[in-house]
Amino acid sequence: MKFILDTHCHTIASGHAYSTINEIVEVAKEKGLELISITDHGPKLSGFPNVYYFSNLKVVPSEIKGVKVLKGVEANIMDCEGNLDLPQEFMKNLDIVLAGLHDPCFIPRTKEQNTQAVLNAMNNPYVDILVHPGNPLYKLDYDRIVEEAHRTNTLIEINNSSFISREGSYENCLEIAKKCKERGVKIILGSDTHYAGDVGNFSKARKILGEVEFPEELIMNTSVEKLVSFLREKGKHPLRGRKRTGIGSDL
């Protein structure tokens, strides 16, 4: 099974990442990836870009050196009502919106409160992917979340970086993958790269898929067309705008 896209990439704009868009594109091209998503953190995390960074992403080409580029955000879930830290007028113009829990923005609470925050966020019409739900810092009701993902047509991410930075994630992600398989819920692997060399790195997430014998038709990383069709179903208009044939040259 060949994975040709990575929808979770951070640039230096995130404040604690170390590569530019062009550097990520260069590595993605070397690895044979056909598409990446630039999804820097939302503005409520300290040191992260303000809202105008996301509105100005329109200047970034939709294709650079043959690699398609989705322009998006990893928005922070802020409260139990599922409110996000990027206003909807900014999210509506992005190609892709990821949403997740981060403790500087949402201090871990009870299992019910954590779960309710995620369920409400998934009901936001602009949210496409729920990221790193296996984070052991947050107790979650995976049955309810997987069921809501099915109802709202939200992708569930298996986050490769979590197996390094969030100890205890493997067991949780294994359980989530099993439940997604049983319910027929689509998943997507994300490298959550904060350094260009990690783009497209799904080495540990692949083990999860192999262990549960996850069906290929429910994995979104295998086809650009499948991902783009999904985003269009969600009301997005991905890959609009100019293309760039090489770093520094425009069509």
C-alpha positions, 0 to 999 in steps of 0.5 A: 500500500503506497501513501502519497499524501500528508495532511498534517505539516507545520512550518516555522510559522507555528513557532516551534517547527523548523522548516519552510513551506519550500523545504517541506515541498522539496522533501515531499517531492524526494519521497514521492509524495503528491500532496501535502497540507500546510496546517500551522497551529491556530492563533490561540497558542502562544507564539503562533501566527495571527488570523491574518496569516491564514487569510493570506495563505491564498498567496501560496501556490496550489502546486509547487515543483509538482507537489500539490499544496493544500492550505489549512490550519490545525485549529485549537478546540477551546471549550466544551462547546467545541469553539475553535480559535480561528473565526469561521470567516477565515476557515471558510476560505481554507482548503482543509481544517484540522481540529484537536485538543491542546492543553494550553488551550483546553485543560484536560477535564472529565471524560464526558467534558473532553468528549463533548468538546470533541463532538461539538467541534466535529459538528462545525461544518468547516472541520474536516479532520479530528487530529490525534484523538489518541492523546492519553492526556485526554480521556475520550469516549471513542465509541461516541466519537467514531459514531459522530465521525460517521454521522458528520463525515469527519476523518479520524487521524492516526497521528504518527508523531503521537507515538513519540511525543505522547506516551501511551498513544499506541494503545489508544490509537489501536482501539480507535482504529479497531472501532473505525474499521467496525463502523466503516469510518475513514481515517487519515495518517498524519506525520504532524511534521515539525521538521521537513525530514519527517514529512510523509513519515507514517512508520509507526502508524502503519503498524497500527493499520497492519495490526488491525488489518485496516481496509485500504478503501477507508484510508485517505492517504492512498489517493489525491483524488479520493481526498479532494473528492472528500473535501469537495463533499465537505463544501471545500474548493481545494487546490484553487489558485496559481501553480509554481513550476519551481521554487522562485518561478511562476506560471 
